[in-house]
Amino acid sequence: MSAPAETTTPAAWWLCDHCRRPVYAKRLARSSGVCPECGHHRRLSAPERLDQLLDPGSAQALGVPRAADDVLGFTDTRPYHERLAEARDRTGLDDAAIAVRGRIGGCEVAVVAMEFGFMGGSLSGGVGELITLTAETALVERRPLVIVCASGGARMQEGLISLMQMAKTSQALLALDEAGIPTVSVITDPVYGGVAASFATLCDVIVAEPGARMGFAGPRVIERTIGERLPENFQRAEFLREHGQVDVVAPRQELRATLIRLLGALAPPRDTRAGHPRAERTEPESTDTAPGAPDPGLLTRPEQVPDLDPWQAVRLARNLERPTALDYIGLLVDDFQELHGDRLGGDCPATVGGVGRLDGRPVMVIGQQKGHTAAALRERNFGMPVPAGYRKAARLMRLAAKVGIPVLTLVDTSGAFPGIEAERGGQAVAIAENLRLMSGLPVPIVAVIVSEGGSGGALGLAVADRVLALSNAVYSVISPEGCAAILWRDPEAAPHAARELGLHARELLAQGVVDGVVLEPEGGAQSDHRVAAERLAGAVRPLLEELTVLTTDQLLAGRRARFRGFGSPAPAGRPAPER
């Protein structure tokens, strides 16, 4: 939106830059600077940003020395020192950013807010020093770092000194990575050049306001270089999320709540993180299906698991009414914030993930998502991940490892997507990288086969300390149809293949492929989503309690021993699985 002085409307009104409609200033203030007519987000000043995001009265300015001015004696159409003086007079700031300590939803944070009104928010030696000192403060005081970005790029009038700030600030964020301190970037309009190519995109989570633009090169430069017209919404927040570059697009009215959810999960008290005994809290409510009903618990002996024809199990596992990963997350995980993108160019709709709280414990949940309707299945690629899905999962697991929270995976796929683009994108490599990553991830991992576990596409989320299956779930090296076509050369042999593959929960437990089976409610999980979710939570909860008190060495040794044993000679006295 443009200032009143730049319009012919009265001073009490603002003119929207987007829809060109006048908006009453008080109404605009009530909407946090969002045009009530078209939803356009007016650019806010750095002080306004801090007022919007921080708990009232919590801001304490960080003392940052002013960097040397105009070391080059630079002059374009005007001397640089005159431009600096004018920007300081207009904004009341020393440079294009403000740094404070404060709180967001009670969480102690260090915050930098950039000021686009100061020479386009350009990255100068002073701004780089401010960001670096704020990151160092976050490191010493072990508080998350939040950076609100708004910039046209590196400041040309400072030459290579401004360019060096990209490396300097990146090093500062690396130190926070090494210390396990979470970082969040808030992208406002616009973010370009050296800022986009350094700290703005290096944070653990990237949240963008609707319509915010971000890129390395600006649209005009790109069009002139390649001689092509750019796609609609190119480089805007929604385009960036679709192409895996940002995690969340949050309207301004929801931005603070989004940060509160993220910080609540990524910056938990030390005693609720993986490897730390949890703080004492009251026991969770019983998950009994009825007053006085026995807790079905976790089945750990094959004979406890209902005997079911394997082909019938396959058909049940594929029932469209069964709970999906997002259904389970909605029923089990409080304050869930979904995160998007592999940061390499894609956001697989068949793979979902994010942070939240399971029974009060911060957790990273990653699942494979199908759907209940034909349209939802098509939208989610029938639950078959592409390489971006495995890479998104890997990014989220690395984030969980950084901040020390456990990982819960919900497996439900017929297999990784078999297509030209998936192969071109390195499907096999993406799965292989996940197998290696999960083998060494230094936080607890619990995997649950909630419906269908197909081949390496399922295993890419199932290298875990404990692997569970629901009682009507299946897990197989290949689909029965695929096996029948290859070995019997007859698709009608699929039921027979299902019996031979040992894919039903009872046989999976006998083989040791899963460590326990969660008994589904009568009629299957599809008959009562809530009871199925409660029983799943009742099985996962004690496993997380058990695993989070282990040291990293114990955790990794146990996980590697678990998978090392498959295919090894059975110890004397251990019977072969019944068939």
C-alpha positions in Angstrom: 0.0 0.0 0.0 1.2 3.5 -0.7 1.4 6.3 1.9 -1.4 8.9 2.1 0.8 11.7 0.9 1.2 9.8 -2.4 -2.5 9.6 -3.1 -5.3 12.1 -3.7 -7.4 10.4 -0.9 -7.7 12.0 2.6 -4.9 11.3 5.1 -7.2 9.0 7.0 -7.3 6.6 4.0 -4.8 4.4 2.4 -4.7 3.3 -1.3 -4.1 -0.4 -1.9 -1.2 -1.1 -4.2 -2.9 -4.2 -5.5 -6.6 -3.5 -6.0 -6.3 0.4 -6.0 -9.2 0.7 -3.6 -9.1 3.2 -0.7 -9.2 1.6 2.7 -10.0 3.4 6.0 -6.7 3.6 8.0 -8.3 2.4 11.3 -9.8 -0.6 9.5 -6.4 -1.3 7.9 -4.8 -1.2 11.4 -7.3 -3.7 12.7 -6.4 -6.1 9.9 -2.6 -5.8 10.6 -2.1 -4.1 7.3 -3.9 -6.6 5.2 -6.3 -5.0 2.6 -9.8 -6.1 3.6 -10.9 -5.9 0.0 -8.3 -8.1 -1.8 -6.1 -9.6 0.9 -3.0 -7.8 -0.2 -0.4 -7.6 2.6 0.9 -4.1 3.0 4.6 -3.8 3.7 5.2 -3.3 7.5 8.2 -1.5 9.1 10.6 -3.4 11.3 9.1 -1.9 14.5 5.6 -2.9 13.3 6.8 -6.5 12.7 8.2 -6.7 16.2 5.0 -5.4 17.7 3.0 -7.9 15.7 5.1 -11.0 16.6 6.5 -10.5 20.1 4.7 -10.9 23.4 3.7 -7.4 24.6 6.4 -5.8 26.7 9.0 -8.5 26.1 11.3 -6.8 23.5 14.8 -5.8 24.7 17.0 -4.1 22.1 20.4 -5.8 21.5 23.3 -3.4 21.7 25.0 -3.6 18.3 27.8 -1.2 17.4 27.4 0.8 14.2 29.6 -0.5 11.3 32.0 1.9 9.5 30.2 4.0 6.9 31.1 4.4 3.3 34.5 2.7 3.3 34.7 3.0 -0.5 33.6 6.6 -0.7 31.0 5.4 -3.2 29.1 7.8 -5.4 26.5 7.0 -8.0 24.0 9.8 -8.8 24.6 10.8 -5.1 27.2 10.1 -2.5 26.5 7.0 -0.5 27.0 8.9 2.8 24.1 11.2 1.8 21.8 8.2 1.1 22.7 6.7 4.5 22.0 10.0 6.3 18.6 10.3 4.5 17.6 6.7 5.3 18.5 7.2 8.9 16.5 10.4 9.2 13.5 8.8 7.5 13.4 5.6 9.5 15.0 6.5 12.8 17.3 3.4 12.4 21.0 3.0 12.1 20.7 0.5 9.3 18.2 -1.8 7.6 17.4 -4.1 10.5 16.5 -4.2 14.2 17.6 -6.9 16.7 16.0 -7.7 20.0 15.6 -10.4 22.6 12.0 -11.2 23.4 9.3 -13.8 23.7 6.9 -15.4 21.3 4.1 -17.3 23.0 6.3 -17.4 26.1 9.3 -18.9 24.2 12.5 -16.9 24.7 13.8 -15.9 21.3 16.3 -13.7 19.5 14.7 -11.8 16.6 16.0 -9.7 13.7 13.5 -7.7 11.7 14.7 -6.2 8.4 13.5 -2.7 7.3 12.8 -2.5 3.6 12.3 1.3 3.9 16.0 1.7 4.7 17.6 1.5 1.2 15.5 -1.4 0.2 16.5 -3.5 3.2 19.8 -4.1 1.5 22.5 -6.3 3.1 25.3 -4.1 4.3 28.3 -4.7 6.6 26.2 -3.3 9.4 23.2 -5.5 8.7 25.4 -8.6 8.4 27.1 -7.7 11.7 23.7 -7.3 13.4 22.4 -10.6 12.2 25.7 -12.3 13.1 25.7 -10.8 16.6 22.1 -11.8 17.1 22.8 -15.4 16.1 25.8 -15.4 18.5 23.5 -14.2 21.2 21.0 -16.9 20.4 23.9 -19.4 20.6 25.2 -18.2 24.0 21.7 -17.9 25.5 20.3 -21.0 23.7 17.2 -19.4 22.4 15.7 -19.9 18.9 16.6 -17.3 16.2 13.8 -15.7 14.2 14.7 -13.6 11.2 12.0 -11.5 9.4 13.4 -10.9 5.9 12.6 -8.0 3.6 15.4 -7.1 1.2 16.4 -6.3 -2.4 19.8 -8.0 -1.9 23.4 -7.0 -1.1 24.1 -3.3 -0.9 26.2 -2.4 -4.0 27.6 0.8 -2.4 29.7 -1.3 0.0 31.2 -3.5 -2.7 32.6 -6.9 -1.7 32.2 -6.1 2.0 28.4 -6.5 1.5 29.0 -9.8 -0.5 31.1 -11.2 2.3 28.1 -10.8 4.7 26.5 -13.8 2.9 29.3 -16.1 4.0 29.5 -14.4 7.5 25.8 -14.9 8.3 25.8 -18.4 6.9 28.6 -19.3 9.3 26.6 -17.9 12.1 23.6 -20.1 11.2 25.9 -23.1 10.9 27.0 -22.6 14.5 23.3 -22.7 15.6 22.9 -25.9 13.6 25.8 -27.5 15.3 24.4 -26.5 18.7 20.9 -27.8 18.0 19.2 -24.4 18.2 16.2 -23.9 15.9 16.0 -21.1 13.4 13.0 -19.7 11.6 12.9 -17.4 8.6 9.8 -15.3 7.9 9.7 -14.2 4.2 7.9 -10.9 3.5 7.7 -9.0 0.3 10.3 -9.0 -1.2 13.5 -11.1 -0.6 16.1 -11.2 -3.3 19.7 -11.6 -4.1 22.3 -12.2 -1.4 19.7 -12.3 1.4 17.7 -15.1 -0.4 21.0 -16.9 -1.1 22.1 -16.9 2.5 20.4 -16.7 5.8 16.8 -16.3 4.5 16.8 -19.8 3.1 19.3 -21.5 5.5 16.9 -21.5 8.4 15.3 -24.8 9.6 11.8 -23.6 8.7 10.8 -21.0 6.2 7.4 -19.3 6.6 6.2 -16.9 4.0 3.4 -14.3 3.9 0.9 -14.7 1.0 2.2 -13.2 -2.2 5.7 -12.5 -0.8 8.3 -12.7 -3.5 11.7 -14.5 -3.1 14.4 -15.4 -5.5 18.1 -14.9 -6.4 17.6 -13.0 -9.6 14.6 -10.6 -10.1 11.9 -11.2 -12.7 13.0 -8.4 -15.0 16.6 -9.7 -15.0 15.4 -13.3 -15.8 13.0 -12.2 -18.6 15.7 -10.1 -20.2 18.3 -12.9 -19.9 16.2 -15.8 -21.2 13.8 -13.9 -23.5 10.7 -15.6 -22.1 7.6 -14.5 -20.3 7.6 -15.9 -16.7 4.7 -18.0 -15.3 2.0 -16.4 -13.3 2.8 -16.0 -9.6 6.5 -16.8 -10.4 8.7 -16.5 -7.3 5.7 -15.7 -5.1 5.0 -17.6 -1.8 2.4 -19.9 -3.2 4.6 -20.8 -6.2 7.6 -21.3 -3.9 5.7 -23.7 -1.6 4.5 -25.7 -4.6 8.1 -26.0 -5.7 9.5 -27.0 -2.4 11.1 -23.8 -1.4 9.1 -22.8 1.7 7.4 -24.7 4.4 4.4 -22.7 5.2 2.4 -19.8 3.7 0.8 -18.1 6.6 -1.6 -15.1 6.4 -0.4 -12.2 8.6 -3.3 -12.8 11.1 -2.1 -16.4 11.5 1.7 -15.7 11.5 2.2 -15.3 15.2 0.1 -18.4 16.0 2.2 -20.4 13.4 5.4 -19.3 15.1 4.1 -20.3 18.5 3.2 -23.8 17.2 6.7 -24.2 15.6 8.6 -22.9 18.5 6.6 -25.0 21.0 7.7 -28.2 19.2 11.2 -27.2 18.0 12.3 -25.6 21.2 10.9 -27.8 23.9 12.3 -27.9 27.5 15.5 -30.0 27.6 13.8 -32.8 29.6 11.3 -33.4 26.9 13.7 -34.0 24.1 15.0 -37.3 22.8 17.7 -38.6 25.1 16.4 -36.7 28.1 14.0 -38.2 30.6 10.7 -36.4 30.3 9.4 -34.0 33.0 6.9 -35.5 35.4 3.4 -35.1 34.2 0.0 -36.7 34.9 -0.7 -40.0 33.3 -2.6 -39.7 30.0 -6.3 -40.6 29.9 -7.2 -44.2 29.4 -7.7 -45.3 25.8 -10.2 -48.0 26.7 -13.0 -48.2 24.1 -15.6 -48.4 26.9 -15.7 -47.9 30.7 -14.2 -51.0 32.3 -13.0 -52.4 29.0 -9.5 -54.0 29.1 -6.7 -52.1 27.3 -6.1 -54.2 24.1 -2.4 -53.2 24.4 0.3 -54.2 21.9 0.3 -57.7 20.7 3.8 -59.2 20.8 3.2 -62.9 20.1 2.0 -64.2 16.7 -0.7 -66.3 18.2 -2.3 -63.2 19.7 -2.9 -61.7 16.3 -6.2 -62.6 14.6 -5.6 -65.2 11.9 -6.7 -63.7 8.6 -6.5 -64.9 5.0 -3.6 -62.8 3.5 -5.6 -61.8 0.4 -8.4 -60.6 2.6 -5.9 -58.6 4.6 -4.6 -57.0 1.4 -8.2 -56.0 0.5 -8.8 -54.6 4.0 -5.5 -52.7 3.9 -6.6 -50.9 0.7 -10.1 -50.0 2.0 -10.6 -46.3 1.2 -12.4 -45.8 4.5 -9.3 -46.6 6.6 -7.7 -43.7 8.4 -5.0 -42.0 6.4 -1.8 -40.5 7.8 -3.5 -37.1 8.1 -6.5 -38.6 9.9 -4.2 -40.2 12.5 -2.3 -36.9 12.9 -5.5 -35.0 13.4 -6.7 -37.3 16.1 -3.4 -37.8 17.9 -1.1 -34.8 17.5 -1.8 -31.5 19.2 -0.6 -28.2 17.7 0.5 -29.9 14.5 2.2 -27.7 12.0 2.7 -29.2 8.6 6.0 -28.4 6.8 6.4 -28.6 3.1 9.1 -29.0 0.5 12.5 -30.7 -0.1 14.2 -27.3 -0.7 15.4 -28.7 -4.0 12.4 -27.9 -6.2 9.6 -30.2 -5.2 6.9 -30.9 -2.6 5.5 -34.4 -3.0 1.8 -34.5 -2.1 2.0 -38.2 -1.2 4.4 -37.4 1.7 3.2 -35.3 4.6 5.1 -34.2 7.7 5.5 -31.7 10.4 5.9 -31.0 14.1 3.5 -31.2 17.0 2.9 -32.8 20.4 1.9 -36.4 21.0 0.6 -36.7 24.6 2.6 -33.6 25.4 5.8 -34.8 23.9 7.3 -32.8 20.9 7.5 -35.1 17.9 8.2 -35.0 14.2 5.5 -37.0 12.3 6.0 -38.1 8.7 3.5 -40.1 6.8 2.5 -41.3 3.4 -0.9 -39.9 2.5 -3.6 -41.6 0.3 -7.2 -40.4 0.5 -10.8 -41.4 0.8 -12.1 -40.5 -2.6 -10.9 -40.8 -6.2 -10.2 -37.1 -6.4 -8.1 -37.2 -3.1 -6.2 -40.2 -4.4 -5.3 -38.5 -7.6 -4.3 -35.3 -5.7 -2.0 -37.4 -3.5 -0.6 -39.5 -6.3 -2.4 -42.6 -4.9 0.0 -42.4 -1.9 3.0 -43.2 -4.1 5.9 -40.8 -3.2 8.2 -39.3 -5.8 11.9 -38.4 -5.0 10.9 -35.1 -3.5 8.8 -36.9 -0.9 11.7 -38.9 0.4 13.9 -35.9 0.3 11.3 -33.9 2.2 11.1 -36.7 4.8 14.9 -36.7 5.1 15.0 -32.9 5.6 12.4 -33.2 8.4 14.3 -36.1 10.0 17.5 -34.1 10.0 15.6 -31.2 11.7 14.3 -33.6 14.3 17.8 -34.8 14.9 19.1 -31.2 15.2 16.6 -30.2 17.9 16.5 -33.6 19.6 12.9 -34.8 19.2 11.7 -38.3 18.2 10.4 -39.3 14.8 7.1 -41.1 14.2 6.5 -42.4 10.7 3.1 -43.7 9.4 3.7 -46.0 6.4 0.9 -46.4 3.8 1.9 -46.9 0.2 1.7 -49.5 -2.5 5.2 -48.4 -3.4 7.3 -45.5 -4.6 6.0 -44.0 -7.8 7.2 -45.8 -11.0 7.4 -43.0 -13.6 9.7 -41.3 -16.0 10.0 -38.1 -13.9 10.6 -40.1 -10.7 13.4 -42.0 -12.3 14.9 -38.8 -13.8 14.8 -37.3 -10.3 16.7 -40.1 -8.8 14.0 -42.3 -7.1 16.4 -45.1 -6.2 19.0 -42.7 -4.8 16.4 -40.8 -2.7 15.2 -44.0 -1.1 18.8 -45.3 -0.5 19.7 -42.0 1.1 16.8 -42.3 3.5 17.8 -45.9 4.5 21.3 -44.6 5.3 20.1 -41.5 7.1 17.6 -43.4 9.3 20.3 -46.0 10.2 22.3 -43.2 11.8 19.7 -40.7 13.0 20.6 -39.9 16.6 17.0 -39.7 17.9 14.3 -42.4 18.5 12.3 -43.5 15.4 9.1 -45.5 15.7 7.5 -46.6 12.4 3.9 -47.9 12.0 2.6 -49.8 9.0 -0.9 -48.4 9.2 -2.4 -50.0 6.1 -0.2 -51.0 3.1 3.6 -51.2 3.2 4.9 -51.8 -0.3 8.5 -52.6 -1.1 11.3 -50.1 -0.8 8.8 -47.3 -1.0 7.6 -48.3 2.4 11.1 -49.2 3.8 12.2 -45.6 3.0 10.3 -44.5 6.1 10.6 -47.7 8.1 14.2 -48.1 9.2 13.3 -47.6 12.9 14.1 -48.6 16.4 10.7 -50.1 16.7 8.4 -51.1 13.8 4.7 -51.8 14.5 1.8 -52.8 12.2 -1.9 -52.5 12.6 -3.6 -55.9 12.7 -5.1 -55.7 9.2 -2.0 -54.0 7.7 0.2 -55.7 5.1 3.9 -55.3 4.4 5.6 -56.9 1.4 8.6 -56.9 -0.9 6.2 -56.5 -3.8 2.4 -56.3 -4.4 0.7 -59.7 -4.8 -0.4 -58.6 -8.3 3.2 -57.8 -9.2 4.5 -61.1 -7.8 1.8 -63.0 -9.6 2.6 -61.3 -12.9 6.3 -62.0 -12.6 6.5 -65.5 -11.1 3.2 -67.0 -12.1 2.7 -64.9 -15.2 -0.9 -64.9 -14.3 -2.6 -61.9 -12.5 -5.3 -64.3 -11.3 -2.7 -65.8 -9.0 -2.5 -62.7 -6.8 -4.4 -64.4 -3.9 -2.0 -67.3 -4.0 1.0 -64.9 -4.1 -0.4 -63.1 -1.1 -0.4 -66.3 0.9 3.2 -67.1 -0.2 4.6 -63.7 0.5 4.0 -63.7 4.3 2.7 -60.2 4.2 0.0 -60.2 6.9 0.6 -58.8 10.4 0.6 -62.3 12.1 3.4 -63.5 9.9 5.3 -60.2 10.0 5.4 -60.6 13.8 6.5 -64.2 13.5 9.3 -63.2 11.1 10.4 -60.4 13.5 9.9 -57.8 10.7 7.6 -56.0 13.1 8.0 -55.8 16.9 4.4 -55.6 17.7 0.9 -55.5 16.3 -1.8 -52.9 17.2 -5.2 -54.6 17.4 -7.7 -52.8 15.3 -11.3 -52.3 16.6 -13.9 -54.8 15.5 -14.7 -54.3 11.9 -11.2 -52.8 11.2 -9.7 -49.4 11.6 -12.1 -48.1 9.0 -15.0 -48.8 11.4 -13.9 -46.4 14.1 -11.1 -44.0 13.4 -10.9 -42.6 16.9 -10.5 -46.0 18.6 -7.9 -47.1 16.1 -6.0 -43.8 16.7 -6.2 -44.2 20.5 -4.9 -47.8 20.3 -2.1 -46.6 18.1 -1.2 -43.9 20.6 -1.4 -46.4 23.4 1.2 -48.6 21.6 3.5 -45.8 20.5 3.6 -43.9 23.8 5.5 -46.4 25.9 7.9 -47.1 23.1 8.9 -43.4 23.0 9.2 -43.4 26.8 11.5 -46.4 26.5 13.6 -45.1 23.7 14.1 -41.5 24.8 16.0 -42.4 27.9 18.7 -44.3 25.9 22.0 -42.8 25.0 22.7 -42.1 21.3 25.2 -45.0 21.3 22.6 -47.4 22.8 19.9 -46.2 20.4 22.0 -46.7 17.3 23.5 -50.0 18.4 20.0 -51.4 19.0 18.7 -50.1 15.6 21.6 -51.5 13.6 21.5 -54.8 15.4 17.8 -55.1 14.6 18.3 -54.9 10.9 21.6 -56.8 11.0 19.8 -59.8 12.1 17.5 -60.2 9.1 18.8 -63.1 7.0 21.4 -64.2 9.6 21.2 -67.9 10.7 18.6 -68.3 13.4 20.0 -69.0 16.8 19.7 -72.6 18.0 16.3 -73.3 19.4 14.5 -70.5 17.6 11.8 -72.0 15.5 11.2 -71.0 11.9 8.0 -68.9 11.3 4.8 -70.9 10.9 3.2 -70.7 7.5 
